[in-house]
Amino acid sequence: MVAYMHKMITGRCIVVVESAVHAVTSPTAPENQDRRGVLVVDDDVDVLDLLQEVLESVGYETWTATNGQDAIDLFRRNHPAGVLLDLGMPKMDGLATLHELRVIDPEARVAILTASCQQAAIQDAILEGADDYILKPVDVDRVREAVRDLVA
């Protein structure tokens, strides 16, 4: 276990998270499979279309989902290199979806999308395993940067 403090500054938000990192293994995590592409999850179809267009224009294969359950199904089938995941979705929200993705694969690389600068929600996502966050309305350069870091 390694304790650390994580500080992210994006736009107007400063989020500081103190947590502990534990080595986790999962029998359901895909083994030795090539990871490729990006899974984009957002209940706002306009945002979904924009993100898909931006990512495909720079060469990423994408899969899209408008809800958490579809995202989990696509994640299991495609083993993406990275996931962009909206926090504020109806039914199965982004935190619940993130938790399920981590159960499937503790090494999943996930950046959350949020329209809110609420530190508590962002902290919860980071503590649940999110690697990064992107504020809405999205800045396409920030999206490209975050995805590049996720899939590296």
SVG drawing of the C-alpha trace seen along z (x, -y; Angstrom):
<svg xmlns="http://www.w3.org/2000/svg" viewBox="-33 -29 37 44">
<polyline fill="none" stroke="black" stroke-width="0.4" points="0.0,0.0 1.3,-3.4 -0.3,-6.6 -0.3,-9.6 -1.8,-13.0 -3.2,-13.7 -3.8,-17.2 -5.4,-18.0 -6.0,-21.5 -8.3,-21.9 -10.1,-25.0 -11.5,-26.5 -11.3,-23.4 -8.6,-22.4 -9.2,-18.9 -7.0,-17.4 -7.4,-13.8 -5.7,-11.9 -5.9,-8.1 -4.2,-4.8 -3.2,-2.7 -3.6,1.0 -2.4,3.7 -5.6,5.3 -6.0,8.3 -9.2,9.5 -10.0,12.9 -12.3,11.2 -9.7,8.7 -8.8,9.5 -5.4,11.1 -2.9,10.4 -5.4,8.8 -4.5,6.0 -6.1,2.8 -7.3,0.5 -9.7,-2.4 -11.7,-4.5 -15.1,-3.9 -17.1,-7.2 -20.0,-7.2 -22.4,-10.1 -26.2,-10.4 -26.1,-13.6 -26.0,-12.5 -24.6,-15.8 -21.6,-15.5 -21.2,-11.9 -21.2,-12.7 -18.7,-15.6 -16.3,-13.4 -16.5,-10.6 -15.8,-12.9 -12.8,-14.5 -11.3,-11.2 -11.9,-9.6 -10.4,-12.6 -7.1,-11.9 -7.2,-8.2 -8.8,-6.5 -11.3,-3.8 -14.3,-4.6 -17.3,-2.9 -20.1,-4.9 -22.8,-4.2 -25.5,-6.4 -25.8,-4.6 -23.8,-2.7 -25.0,0.8 -24.3,0.5 -20.8,-0.9 -20.1,2.2 -21.2,4.5 -19.0,2.7 -16.1,2.6 -16.2,6.4 -16.4,7.0 -13.8,4.5 -11.3,4.0 -10.6,0.3 -7.4,-1.4 -9.3,-4.2 -12.7,-5.3 -14.3,-8.8 -17.2,-8.5 -19.9,-11.0 -20.6,-11.2 -24.1,-12.6 -26.2,-9.9 -29.6,-8.7 -30.2,-5.1 -26.6,-3.9 -24.5,-7.0 -20.9,-7.4 -19.6,-6.4 -21.5,-3.1 -20.3,-2.5 -16.7,-3.3 -17.0,-0.8 -18.2,1.9 -15.4,1.2 -12.9,1.5 -14.4,4.8 -14.0,6.1 -10.5,4.7 -8.7,2.9 -6.2,1.5 -8.9,-0.2 -7.9,-3.8 -10.8,-6.1 -11.3,-9.9 -14.5,-11.2 -16.6,-14.0 -18.5,-16.4 -20.4,-19.6 -19.9,-20.3 -16.9,-21.6 -18.1,-19.9 -15.0,-18.8 -16.8,-15.9 -18.1,-14.3 -14.7,-14.5 -13.0,-13.2 -15.3,-10.3 -14.6,-9.4 -10.8,-9.7 -11.1,-7.5 -13.0,-5.0 -10.2,-4.9 -10.6,-7.6 -7.3,-8.6 -8.4,-12.1 -11.3,-14.4 -12.6,-16.8 -14.9,-19.6 -17.9,-20.3 -18.4,-22.1 -15.5,-20.1 -12.4,-21.7 -11.4,-19.5 -7.7,-20.0 -8.1,-18.9 -10.0,-15.8 -7.2,-14.9 -4.6,-15.4 -6.5,-13.3 -7.1,-10.5 -3.4,-10.6 -2.4,-10.2 -5.0,-7.4 -3.9,-5.2 -0.1,-5.8"/>
</svg>
